[in-house]
Amino acid sequence: MLDGVMLLWFVLAAVALLFVAVDIRTTPESTVLKWGFVLLTAYTGVVGAFLYVLGCREPLPGLHERYVAARWRQTLGSTMHCVAGDGVGILPGIDEDAAARLAVGKFAVGLAQPGMEFNRF
């Protein structure tokens, strides 16, 4: 059962990422924010695509500036920019052993074991 749910989530996440990556090309937004929404969707799947449609996607040609003028949409863009940047910084900092423990759900147990450390760069 859980395998089917996980498979469904990853398929939906891939479709959402493809949708945002293709659709955002026509959005008159800065390149940094475009990459930010693509990265956010890569991290969060369907949730990121929902936030993109809700807060950044141009509803009609020529209305983008008025559409994103709302304070909450500007806040969403700023928050998305921070989350995308944090994720880019965090991912390289996880070593393979910690990533493997995280993937199997034993991250907290692995941290409690003596002698196990993150690689420091």
Secondary structure, 3 states (H helix, E strand, C coil): CHHHHHHHHHHHHHHHHHHHHHHHHHCCCCHHHHHHHHHHHHHHCHHHHHHHHHHCCCCCCCCHHHHCCCHHHHHHHHHHHHHHHHHHHHHHHCCHHHHHHHHCCCHHHHHHCCCCCCCCC
